[in-house]
Amino acid sequence: MNGTAVKRTGGKKRWILLAALAVVLPLPILALDSRLTVRTYTLKTDEVTAPVRLAVVTDLHSCAYGENQEELASAVLNLDPQPDGVLLVGDIVDDQLPEENAWTAVSRLAEFYCCFYVTGNHEWWSGEAERICREMKRLGVSVLRGQRVSLSTSQGQTVDLCGIDDPDSGAEGQLEQVGNSVNENTFTILMAHRPEMIDMYRQYPFDLVVSGHAHGGQWRIPGLLNGLYAPNQGLFPRYAGGQYDWEETTLVVSRGLARESTRIPRLFNRPEVVILDILPS
């Protein structure tokens, strides 16, 4: 009987070990998963009477998403329903990697959608921000540098888009200029690369602010830690990625698309295209 008990105990330990390995071994694979994902945020407002769908592409950093940027392009082109426009919220072009991937992605998206762009810090760090803005315009992209424009959808709904340069541009007065131009009867979105400046954005009547820059805090622990470190926010950033709501406005921070441009790998932090569904309340 003692021998049988020992065998049963040994067998039980082996099953516990196998179960533990089954849980632990996939973790590095899941943690380092860098496949592109699509994340959707839904907002309801009485300022629209028909749905508006926008795709957000930010912090591409000239990274590659398949041949001819097919993975990234397909993530948007295969959406159902299709977006009414694409928001390019800075750091599309990197200051270190070759630009080709960035321009391929922008060209493919601009072929099918109304695209709107604001600069990020890396475009300014490259020393080529003015040329990059000119190239965006040549491709048919609306470059917003302290301007407000209107987007009309196929369903007859109009939303306003405002955009400002990254602070590293040295430009002053753009936020005040667009903030004071807001039509409070029209749903208005501010495109601004840096989420940590939300307290400044909230001084103006924007309904929605869309940002990037934080790269999702680089390392995440789902359910426990939304981000370890973000530029200009430091450790445990408050605005690493996700939706943040106040009574008067909402901030959506995309975790962005940077992959091979980052010095350290993303953990539990897949690169993403963000979809904004703005619906009648």
Backbone bond lengths (Angstrom), bond angles and torsions (degrees), N, CA, C in turn:
res aa  C-N    CA-C-N  psi(-1)  N-CA   C-N-CA  omega(-1)  CA-C   N-CA-C  phi
1 M - - - 1.462 - - 1.530 111.20 -
2 N 1.348 116.04 -39.95 1.461 118.64 179.26 1.514 110.78 -61.66
3 G 1.351 116.08 -39.37 1.474 119.78 178.58 1.504 111.23 -64.02
4 T 1.314 117.01 -40.71 1.469 120.64 178.27 1.511 110.80 -64.06
5 A 1.350 116.73 -40.69 1.464 120.72 179.60 1.519 110.77 -63.27
6 V 1.354 116.89 -40.91 1.462 120.51 179.37 1.524 110.39 -63.29
7 K 1.353 116.21 -43.64 1.462 120.00 179.21 1.521 111.29 -61.23
8 R 1.360 116.26 -42.72 1.459 119.78 -179.82 1.528 110.64 -64.35
9 T 1.360 116.06 -41.59 1.460 120.01 179.41 1.518 110.66 -63.49
10 G 1.348 115.44 -43.91 1.465 119.56 178.81 1.518 112.01 -62.67
11 G 1.334 116.32 -40.08 1.453 119.94 178.41 1.521 111.64 -64.75
12 K 1.312 116.72 -39.36 1.452 121.15 179.29 1.525 111.01 -63.70
13 K 1.337 115.88 -40.83 1.465 119.97 179.82 1.522 111.16 -64.63
14 R 1.336 114.92 -39.07 1.462 118.15 179.01 1.528 111.08 -63.77
15 W 1.340 116.91 -40.04 1.460 119.97 178.56 1.528 111.40 -65.96
16 I 1.333 116.33 -38.08 1.474 119.72 177.44 1.522 109.96 -64.62
17 L 1.344 116.28 -42.23 1.456 120.41 179.18 1.528 110.92 -63.23
18 L 1.334 116.24 -45.28 1.465 119.90 179.00 1.524 111.61 -62.34
19 A 1.331 116.14 -40.02 1.459 119.95 178.86 1.530 110.96 -64.63
20 A 1.341 115.61 -40.62 1.465 119.99 178.81 1.521 110.72 -64.32
21 L 1.332 116.65 -42.78 1.463 120.72 178.80 1.526 111.14 -63.95
22 A 1.330 115.61 -37.69 1.464 119.57 179.70 1.522 111.23 -63.31
23 V 1.333 115.97 -30.26 1.462 120.26 178.52 1.526 110.93 -81.85
24 V 1.339 116.86 -42.65 1.464 121.60 -171.23 1.526 112.53 -79.29
25 L 1.341 117.09 -42.82 1.461 119.51 -173.17 1.524 114.44 -58.94
26 P 1.337 120.32 -38.99 1.478 118.84 179.19 1.523 114.29 -71.91
27 L 1.350 118.18 -14.13 1.456 120.46 -173.55 1.529 113.06 -59.08
28 P 1.353 119.50 -46.32 1.471 117.47 178.07 1.523 112.84 -60.27
29 I 1.340 116.57 -35.93 1.467 119.92 178.71 1.520 110.26 -65.28
30 L 1.341 115.97 -45.25 1.458 120.12 179.16 1.525 111.28 -66.26
31 A 1.336 115.54 -40.75 1.462 119.85 -177.48 1.513 111.73 -63.21
32 L 1.332 117.25 -38.63 1.463 121.82 -175.20 1.528 113.11 -96.24
33 D 1.310 116.44 9.61 1.463 120.60 -179.90 1.530 109.46 -61.91
34 S 1.309 116.95 114.19 1.466 120.97 -177.73 1.524 112.14 -112.22
35 R 1.333 116.78 19.96 1.469 119.62 176.19 1.526 110.28 -68.60
36 L 1.305 114.85 143.88 1.460 121.12 179.20 1.525 110.14 -66.39
37 T 1.326 115.62 137.13 1.455 120.78 175.49 1.527 109.27 -126.80
38 V 1.319 115.90 162.53 1.466 122.14 177.33 1.523 107.70 -116.63
39 R 1.316 115.96 125.82 1.465 121.58 -178.09 1.529 109.16 -119.05
40 T 1.323 115.94 132.79 1.461 120.88 -175.36 1.522 111.52 -113.06
41 Y 1.324 115.70 134.36 1.458 122.52 172.99 1.528 107.72 -118.63
42 T 1.322 116.24 136.76 1.459 121.85 -178.29 1.526 109.73 -116.40
43 L 1.319 115.46 129.34 1.455 121.74 177.56 1.521 108.58 -123.81
44 K 1.328 116.63 140.87 1.465 121.44 177.19 1.522 109.36 -116.15
45 T 1.338 114.63 138.59 1.453 119.94 -176.50 1.522 109.83 -151.53
46 D 1.325 115.66 150.95 1.467 119.31 175.64 1.525 111.15 -87.16
47 E 1.335 117.71 6.09 1.466 121.66 179.19 1.524 112.94 -91.96
48 V 1.341 117.13 -0.57 1.462 120.12 171.23 1.520 108.51 -126.82
49 T 1.327 115.82 150.05 1.463 121.38 177.39 1.523 111.37 -113.63
50 A 1.332 116.18 -5.36 1.462 121.94 177.07 1.523 108.26 -140.90
51 P 1.333 117.97 151.10 1.462 120.25 -177.51 1.529 112.70 -62.50
52 V 1.324 115.20 146.14 1.463 122.77 173.33 1.527 107.25 -127.01
53 R 1.320 116.40 131.64 1.474 121.06 178.87 1.532 109.19 -122.70
54 L 1.326 115.38 127.69 1.455 121.43 179.92 1.521 109.90 -127.79
55 A 1.318 116.65 139.61 1.466 121.81 174.02 1.526 108.41 -99.63
56 V 1.317 115.85 139.99 1.463 121.94 -179.95 1.524 108.99 -115.30
57 V 1.331 115.28 121.85 1.461 122.48 176.70 1.521 106.88 -120.46
58 T 1.313 117.12 118.84 1.457 119.93 -177.35 1.522 111.07 -145.77
59 D 1.326 115.17 156.09 1.466 122.57 176.12 1.525 112.21 54.08
60 L 1.308 116.07 43.52 1.464 120.39 175.11 1.524 110.96 -67.88
61 H 1.312 116.60 -35.76 1.473 121.77 177.91 1.530 112.44 53.11
62 S 1.322 115.89 35.66 1.471 121.46 177.44 1.528 113.14 60.59
63 C 1.328 117.61 23.09 1.469 120.71 -179.62 1.527 111.04 -76.81
64 A 1.336 114.79 158.72 1.461 121.75 -176.08 1.522 111.07 -95.32
65 Y 1.328 115.69 135.06 1.464 122.51 175.10 1.527 109.12 -129.03
66 G 1.329 114.21 66.36 1.454 120.74 178.76 1.519 112.01 83.23
67 E 1.330 114.60 170.80 1.455 120.26 179.00 1.521 110.20 -61.63
68 N 1.316 115.39 131.49 1.465 121.60 -179.26 1.531 111.45 59.15
69 Q 1.330 116.31 26.22 1.473 123.10 -179.86 1.531 111.86 55.18
70 E 1.344 114.92 36.78 1.463 120.33 -174.18 1.520 112.54 -64.50
71 E 1.327 117.05 -38.91 1.466 120.30 -178.10 1.527 110.55 -61.65
72 L 1.313 116.74 -44.65 1.461 120.96 -179.64 1.527 110.89 -70.79
73 A 1.320 116.56 -46.66 1.462 119.97 -179.28 1.525 111.18 -60.19
74 S 1.336 116.66 -43.44 1.467 120.63 -178.30 1.519 111.99 -65.79
75 A 1.336 117.02 -32.60 1.462 120.12 179.16 1.521 110.82 -59.04
76 V 1.328 116.91 -31.66 1.458 121.29 179.03 1.533 111.18 -92.35
77 L 1.318 115.84 -45.11 1.467 120.07 -175.82 1.524 112.57 -64.08
78 N 1.331 117.38 -27.42 1.460 120.78 -177.58 1.525 113.58 -90.87
79 L 1.314 117.66 3.94 1.459 120.44 179.69 1.528 110.85 -67.15
80 D 1.314 115.53 144.03 1.463 121.36 177.42 1.528 107.63 -140.22
81 P 1.333 117.99 113.16 1.466 126.93 1.19 1.521 112.08 -72.89
82 Q 1.314 114.75 163.14 1.450 121.93 -179.58 1.536 110.95 -71.94
83 P 1.327 117.58 150.27 1.469 119.39 176.87 1.523 112.12 -71.47
84 D 1.324 114.88 152.58 1.456 121.28 176.77 1.530 111.54 -84.08
85 G 1.319 116.34 -14.53 1.455 120.64 179.21 1.514 109.73 -172.76
86 V 1.333 115.68 167.23 1.462 122.57 179.61 1.522 108.66 -123.97
87 L 1.327 116.46 129.15 1.456 122.94 178.62 1.523 108.97 -102.60
88 L 1.321 116.81 119.83 1.469 123.44 178.37 1.522 106.87 -103.72
89 V 1.354 115.48 102.16 1.467 119.70 -164.65 1.531 112.11 -103.27
90 G 1.330 116.02 48.99 1.463 121.04 169.67 1.509 115.76 89.97
91 D 1.339 114.57 157.69 1.472 123.88 -177.40 1.526 111.44 54.81
92 I 1.299 116.28 36.99 1.462 120.45 172.97 1.526 108.89 -72.32
93 V 1.331 116.17 -41.32 1.458 123.15 177.24 1.528 108.41 -101.04
94 D 1.324 116.37 132.52 1.464 121.25 -179.68 1.525 110.26 -88.01
95 D 1.340 115.63 162.06 1.458 119.93 178.31 1.521 112.51 -94.81
96 Q 1.364 117.41 -2.20 1.458 121.61 -179.43 1.529 112.39 -121.19
97 L 1.324 117.02 -45.94 1.464 120.58 -177.79 1.527 110.85 -77.09
98 P 1.336 117.20 154.59 1.470 120.15 175.28 1.523 111.31 -58.79
99 E 1.317 116.45 149.15 1.463 121.61 -172.21 1.524 114.31 -80.44
100 E 1.311 118.64 -13.89 1.467 121.89 -168.84 1.520 113.21 -52.23
101 N 1.324 117.36 -45.81 1.463 119.77 -178.20 1.527 111.77 -61.88
102 A 1.318 115.95 -37.96 1.470 119.49 179.70 1.520 110.72 -62.81
103 W 1.322 116.14 -46.64 1.467 119.23 -176.80 1.518 112.08 -70.51
104 T 1.319 116.90 -32.12 1.464 119.25 175.52 1.524 110.44 -63.09
105 A 1.339 116.25 -44.66 1.463 120.34 179.87 1.523 111.30 -63.62
106 V 1.324 116.38 -47.16 1.469 119.92 -178.45 1.525 110.31 -63.23
107 S 1.322 117.32 -42.37 1.467 120.94 -179.53 1.515 111.49 -60.44
108 R 1.333 116.49 -42.96 1.460 119.47 -177.86 1.521 111.11 -67.35
109 L 1.319 117.26 -40.23 1.462 119.78 -179.88 1.527 111.53 -71.34
110 A 1.344 116.32 -41.75 1.465 120.10 -177.94 1.520 112.48 -67.55
111 E 1.327 116.54 -18.80 1.467 119.98 177.82 1.525 111.50 -66.75
112 F 1.344 116.50 -29.07 1.461 120.33 -172.72 1.534 114.07 -115.35
113 Y 1.330 117.44 -20.40 1.465 119.62 -171.20 1.526 111.68 -130.99
114 C 1.336 114.57 155.30 1.458 119.99 165.71 1.529 107.62 -70.43
115 C 1.301 116.87 121.30 1.461 121.61 -176.82 1.524 110.23 -116.20
116 F 1.334 115.03 143.87 1.456 122.12 -178.10 1.532 108.08 -131.58
117 Y 1.329 115.95 138.41 1.468 120.29 -170.73 1.521 111.77 -133.23
118 V 1.346 115.36 140.23 1.461 122.28 165.61 1.524 108.13 -127.32
119 T 1.314 115.59 152.93 1.461 120.04 -178.68 1.521 111.39 -76.43
120 G 1.345 114.55 154.65 1.454 122.87 170.00 1.518 109.46 -114.74
121 N 1.315 116.60 178.11 1.461 119.54 -176.94 1.527 112.94 -65.23
122 H 1.347 117.70 -33.64 1.462 118.47 -176.35 1.516 112.67 -70.84
123 E 1.309 118.36 -29.32 1.466 118.76 173.46 1.526 110.84 -62.87
124 W 1.333 116.11 -38.38 1.467 119.14 177.98 1.519 111.30 -73.94
125 W 1.333 117.75 -36.27 1.464 119.88 177.48 1.531 111.66 -63.14
126 S 1.310 116.05 -27.88 1.466 119.67 -179.63 1.528 112.31 -69.55
127 G 1.330 116.62 -18.34 1.459 120.47 -175.24 1.518 113.16 76.33
128 E 1.352 116.29 7.10 1.472 121.18 -174.87 1.520 112.42 -121.71
129 A 1.318 117.34 20.87 1.463 120.00 -173.46 1.521 112.78 -60.70
130 E 1.312 117.33 -40.45 1.466 119.35 -179.00 1.527 110.52 -65.03
131 R 1.331 116.69 -42.70 1.477 119.72 177.22 1.520 110.45 -64.27
132 I 1.335 117.48 -39.99 1.464 121.50 179.63 1.530 110.13 -62.09
133 C 1.321 117.49 -41.65 1.467 120.48 177.47 1.523 111.26 -63.42
134 R 1.320 116.15 -39.50 1.478 118.93 178.22 1.518 110.74 -64.74
135 E 1.338 116.74 -39.80 1.466 120.09 -179.73 1.526 110.54 -67.78
136 M 1.328 117.08 -38.71 1.464 120.14 175.56 1.527 109.92 -57.34
137 K 1.311 116.69 -46.62 1.466 120.81 -179.91 1.525 110.83 -62.77
138 R 1.329 116.83 -39.73 1.467 120.35 179.76 1.522 110.97 -61.16
139 L 1.337 116.99 -32.10 1.454 121.80 179.84 1.529 112.37 -83.64
140 G 1.320 116.94 0.81 1.460 120.26 177.66 1.512 114.45 92.84
141 V 1.329 117.20 11.34 1.463 121.83 179.93 1.525 109.45 -87.53
142 S 1.329 116.82 136.54 1.461 121.35 174.70 1.526 109.04 -80.59
143 V 1.312 116.73 118.89 1.464 122.71 -179.87 1.520 108.29 -97.25
144 L 1.325 116.32 120.16 1.466 121.55 -174.77 1.527 109.26 -105.75
145 R 1.310 115.00 114.70 1.465 121.94 -177.49 1.527 108.20 -131.35
146 G 1.326 114.49 68.75 1.454 119.53 -175.04 1.516 112.32 88.01
147 Q 1.341 116.74 24.23 1.464 120.98 179.87 1.527 111.49 -116.94
148 R 1.321 114.37 159.87 1.469 122.91 171.50 1.517 107.58 -121.18
149 V 1.341 116.16 131.05 1.459 121.26 177.19 1.524 108.39 -130.96
150 S 1.319 115.85 162.37 1.460 121.12 178.76 1.518 110.09 -107.90
151 L 1.323 115.12 141.49 1.460 122.58 174.46 1.519 107.80 -116.30
152 S 1.320 116.51 122.00 1.472 121.56 177.62 1.519 108.72 -106.81
153 T 1.318 116.59 129.50 1.457 121.42 -176.53 1.523 110.62 -89.68
154 S 1.331 115.53 171.63 1.465 120.83 178.92 1.522 111.89 -66.65
155 Q 1.347 116.56 -17.59 1.466 120.31 178.10 1.521 112.10 -94.02
156 G 1.327 116.47 9.07 1.455 120.19 176.00 1.511 114.69 83.01
157 Q 1.338 117.31 11.65 1.456 120.48 179.47 1.532 109.43 -91.59
158 T 1.315 116.51 139.98 1.465 121.84 178.35 1.525 109.86 -115.81
159 V 1.332 115.61 132.75 1.463 121.99 169.46 1.519 107.15 -127.07
160 D 1.322 115.93 153.88 1.458 121.06 178.36 1.524 110.09 -102.32
161 L 1.319 115.89 140.48 1.459 123.35 177.86 1.514 109.27 -118.81
162 C 1.322 115.90 126.07 1.462 122.05 175.34 1.523 108.26 -114.94
163 G 1.312 116.72 149.17 1.455 119.58 179.82 1.506 112.13 -146.04
164 I 1.341 115.59 147.05 1.464 121.17 178.34 1.521 109.54 -133.10
165 D 1.325 115.67 151.18 1.459 121.65 174.98 1.521 110.78 -67.18
166 D 1.337 115.12 156.99 1.458 120.19 171.45 1.532 109.39 -62.12
167 P 1.339 118.09 147.02 1.467 119.90 179.61 1.528 114.58 -56.20
168 D 1.344 117.57 -26.55 1.459 119.01 179.53 1.526 112.83 -68.14
169 S 1.330 116.87 -6.18 1.460 120.43 174.44 1.522 111.05 -69.98
170 G 1.333 115.65 -23.55 1.455 120.00 -174.57 1.514 113.37 81.32
171 A 1.330 117.09 -2.74 1.463 120.70 -179.71 1.525 110.07 -69.10
172 E 1.309 116.35 142.52 1.454 121.72 179.50 1.530 109.89 -124.64
173 G 1.316 114.99 148.67 1.450 120.33 173.12 1.517 115.66 88.06
174 Q 1.354 118.28 -4.71 1.463 119.28 -177.15 1.522 111.93 -66.60
175 L 1.341 116.85 -43.32 1.467 119.62 -179.05 1.522 110.67 -62.52
176 E 1.313 117.04 -45.23 1.464 120.62 178.40 1.523 110.46 -61.58
177 Q 1.329 116.28 -40.68 1.467 120.80 -178.48 1.517 111.59 -61.58
178 V 1.356 117.29 -49.52 1.466 118.75 -178.65 1.521 111.14 -75.34
179 G 1.331 116.49 -33.80 1.459 119.56 179.98 1.511 112.65 -62.40
180 N 1.311 115.59 -39.04 1.460 119.86 -179.80 1.521 112.98 -78.61
181 S 1.344 116.37 -9.58 1.470 119.48 -179.90 1.522 113.00 -95.20
182 V 1.335 117.65 -1.37 1.465 121.13 -173.91 1.524 111.13 -64.41
183 N 1.327 114.99 132.15 1.460 122.21 171.02 1.530 107.08 -90.05
184 E 1.300 117.19 109.33 1.463 120.56 -172.30 1.521 113.01 -71.63
185 N 1.331 117.98 -4.68 1.459 120.97 174.96 1.533 112.24 -93.47
186 T 1.338 116.72 -2.51 1.466 122.10 -179.03 1.523 109.30 -119.68
187 F 1.324 117.09 135.58 1.460 120.32 177.50 1.528 108.53 -61.82
188 T 1.334 115.91 124.20 1.460 121.10 -171.64 1.516 110.71 -124.11
189 I 1.328 114.47 131.58 1.460 122.61 -178.10 1.525 108.88 -114.82
190 L 1.320 116.51 132.98 1.458 121.77 172.27 1.521 109.20 -102.23
191 M 1.330 116.40 124.51 1.454 122.33 171.63 1.527 107.77 -95.97
192 A 1.329 116.43 115.07 1.465 121.66 -178.19 1.524 107.45 -145.54
193 H 1.315 117.22 125.12 1.460 121.18 -169.93 1.527 113.09 -60.49
194 R 1.323 117.93 -38.00 1.468 121.06 -168.58 1.533 112.77 -100.89
195 P 1.339 117.05 115.65 1.469 119.68 -177.71 1.524 113.41 -74.96
196 E 1.335 117.06 -24.13 1.467 119.14 -175.23 1.528 112.26 -67.23
197 M 1.343 117.05 -10.39 1.464 120.97 179.66 1.525 111.93 -95.28
198 I 1.327 117.02 19.63 1.466 121.46 -174.77 1.528 112.42 -58.21
199 D 1.323 118.36 -33.59 1.466 119.26 -179.38 1.528 111.17 -62.93
200 M 1.323 117.20 -31.63 1.467 120.59 175.76 1.519 110.27 -73.37
201 Y 1.340 116.74 -41.78 1.469 119.78 -179.85 1.522 111.36 -62.65
202 R 1.325 115.88 -35.41 1.463 120.54 -176.19 1.527 113.21 -70.54
203 Q 1.311 117.89 -7.80 1.453 120.34 175.85 1.533 112.00 -73.16
204 Y 1.336 115.81 -8.93 1.463 121.75 -177.90 1.524 109.37 -122.17
205 P 1.339 118.52 157.82 1.472 121.00 -169.78 1.534 114.38 -84.26
206 F 1.330 117.18 51.40 1.458 120.35 173.97 1.530 108.77 -77.91
207 D 1.317 116.65 137.65 1.463 120.26 177.28 1.523 111.57 -79.07
208 L 1.329 115.22 -32.05 1.465 120.76 -176.10 1.520 108.51 -145.73
209 V 1.325 115.90 136.83 1.466 122.45 172.89 1.523 107.55 -116.58
210 V 1.327 116.95 132.41 1.459 122.30 -179.93 1.527 108.65 -118.55
211 S 1.333 115.82 125.86 1.460 121.21 -176.46 1.521 110.87 -136.87
212 G 1.326 114.54 175.21 1.470 122.69 174.96 1.519 108.67 -139.92
213 H 1.349 116.80 -122.75 1.463 124.73 167.76 1.526 114.77 73.42
214 A 1.322 119.16 -37.15 1.468 121.30 -170.71 1.520 113.33 -83.24
215 H 1.330 118.30 -14.32 1.472 122.52 179.36 1.528 112.35 56.10
216 G 1.310 116.37 30.01 1.459 119.73 178.81 1.509 114.53 68.11
217 G 1.340 116.61 16.84 1.457 118.98 -176.98 1.515 113.00 73.86
218 Q 1.311 117.21 8.06 1.469 126.84 175.31 1.522 113.10 66.98
219 W 1.321 118.34 -58.77 1.477 122.27 177.23 1.522 108.89 -112.20
220 R 1.332 115.83 129.93 1.453 121.41 179.52 1.517 110.30 -127.75
221 I 1.317 116.31 155.62 1.462 123.28 167.31 1.519 105.52 -126.72
222 P 1.332 117.47 100.40 1.470 120.06 -173.80 1.519 112.34 -51.51
223 G 1.320 115.03 130.14 1.458 120.96 179.63 1.514 114.36 85.98
224 L 1.348 117.08 -14.84 1.460 120.58 -178.09 1.523 113.04 -121.93
225 L 1.333 116.48 -44.68 1.458 121.16 -174.78 1.519 109.19 -136.05
226 N 1.329 116.55 117.70 1.469 120.18 -177.30 1.521 112.37 -84.46
227 G 1.312 117.90 -3.77 1.454 120.38 177.23 1.515 109.93 167.68
228 L 1.341 115.85 141.22 1.461 120.06 -179.17 1.525 112.05 -88.85
229 Y 1.339 116.50 -45.02 1.464 119.40 -175.03 1.523 109.36 -150.58
230 A 1.320 115.84 140.41 1.465 120.76 176.40 1.520 109.14 -139.65
231 P 1.322 117.13 145.13 1.467 120.20 177.48 1.518 111.46 -56.11
232 N 1.334 114.79 136.11 1.466 122.73 176.70 1.522 113.83 67.88
233 Q 1.348 117.02 1.11 1.469 120.68 173.09 1.521 111.62 -119.11
234 G 1.329 116.36 -23.04 1.451 119.68 178.53 1.517 112.58 78.35
235 L 1.340 115.38 -153.87 1.458 121.61 -177.54 1.527 111.14 -69.34
236 F 1.323 115.44 144.97 1.463 124.07 176.88 1.536 111.27 50.31
237 P 1.315 116.40 59.53 1.469 120.94 -175.74 1.527 112.29 -62.93
238 R 1.305 114.57 141.80 1.461 119.85 -179.90 1.521 111.53 -72.64
239 Y 1.349 116.07 -34.42 1.462 120.62 -175.03 1.533 109.64 -118.43
240 A 1.325 115.87 66.20 1.474 120.82 -177.43 1.515 112.24 -83.78
241 G 1.311 116.81 -34.17 1.457 121.66 -178.76 1.508 109.86 171.97
242 G 1.340 115.63 141.38 1.451 119.32 178.94 1.518 111.70 126.66
243 Q 1.319 115.12 -164.53 1.462 122.54 -178.90 1.523 109.46 -111.30
244 Y 1.328 116.35 132.74 1.460 123.27 -178.36 1.525 107.59 -128.23
245 D 1.309 115.90 125.32 1.456 120.51 -171.74 1.525 112.29 -114.95
246 W 1.317 115.38 136.34 1.449 124.25 167.98 1.525 107.29 -122.60
247 E 1.294 116.34 171.73 1.465 119.01 -178.34 1.519 111.39 -61.82
248 E 1.343 116.37 -38.12 1.464 119.59 -172.62 1.525 114.10 -99.49
249 T 1.323 118.34 -15.30 1.462 119.74 -176.67 1.517 111.15 -155.97
250 T 1.331 115.22 167.21 1.465 122.93 176.65 1.523 108.36 -128.85
251 L 1.318 116.26 139.22 1.465 122.76 174.09 1.516 108.31 -111.38
252 V 1.336 116.68 128.17 1.462 121.72 171.97 1.522 107.72 -116.44
253 V 1.329 115.61 123.79 1.458 121.99 -179.77 1.526 108.54 -112.34
254 S 1.321 115.95 116.13 1.462 120.00 175.60 1.525 109.63 -77.75
255 R 1.331 115.70 142.49 1.463 120.41 175.62 1.525 111.88 -79.07
256 G 1.312 116.50 -6.23 1.453 120.57 168.40 1.513 115.08 78.35
257 L 1.327 114.37 -175.26 1.463 122.43 -169.78 1.518 113.69 -121.60
258 A 1.322 118.44 4.26 1.466 120.45 -177.31 1.526 110.45 -63.82
259 R 1.323 116.57 129.04 1.471 121.78 176.36 1.526 109.57 -126.81
260 E 1.334 116.96 -84.65 1.464 119.16 -174.73 1.525 113.08 -71.08
261 S 1.319 117.41 -10.51 1.465 119.84 179.03 1.520 112.61 -79.06
262 T 1.338 118.26 -15.15 1.462 120.87 -175.87 1.522 111.05 -86.02
263 R 1.326 116.21 145.76 1.460 121.13 -178.63 1.523 112.17 -73.73
264 I 1.312 116.96 -29.76 1.452 121.33 178.23 1.524 108.27 -124.08
265 P 1.332 117.68 148.97 1.466 119.55 -176.07 1.525 112.16 -70.05
266 R 1.325 115.16 155.78 1.456 121.53 172.85 1.526 108.29 -77.99
267 L 1.323 117.72 137.23 1.463 122.38 177.79 1.524 109.64 -118.72
268 F 1.343 115.45 126.38 1.469 121.56 -176.53 1.535 110.29 48.48
269 N 1.313 115.72 42.44 1.460 120.47 -169.52 1.525 108.62 -150.11
270 R 1.312 115.89 70.39 1.465 119.95 -176.35 1.529 111.36 -67.04
271 P 1.319 117.64 140.58 1.467 119.83 174.44 1.525 110.19 -61.19
272 E 1.329 116.31 149.97 1.460 118.32 -171.06 1.517 113.57 -144.13
273 V 1.312 113.49 148.76 1.462 123.17 160.96 1.521 105.98 -100.19
274 V 1.306 116.62 131.09 1.464 121.57 -179.08 1.525 109.41 -99.84
275 I 1.322 115.44 137.64 1.466 122.38 174.07 1.522 108.57 -112.11
276 L 1.317 115.70 129.53 1.463 121.94 176.25 1.516 108.71 -107.86
277 D 1.302 116.54 116.32 1.466 121.82 174.52 1.525 107.87 -104.82
278 I 1.316 115.76 112.11 1.464 122.59 -179.87 1.523 107.29 -104.69
279 L 1.323 115.83 114.23 1.462 120.89 -170.08 1.524 111.27 -119.12
280 P 1.335 116.86 153.14 1.465 119.28 173.97 1.526 110.39 -63.83
281 S 1.311 116.49 139.77 1.469 119.73 178.91 1.524 110.84 -82.72
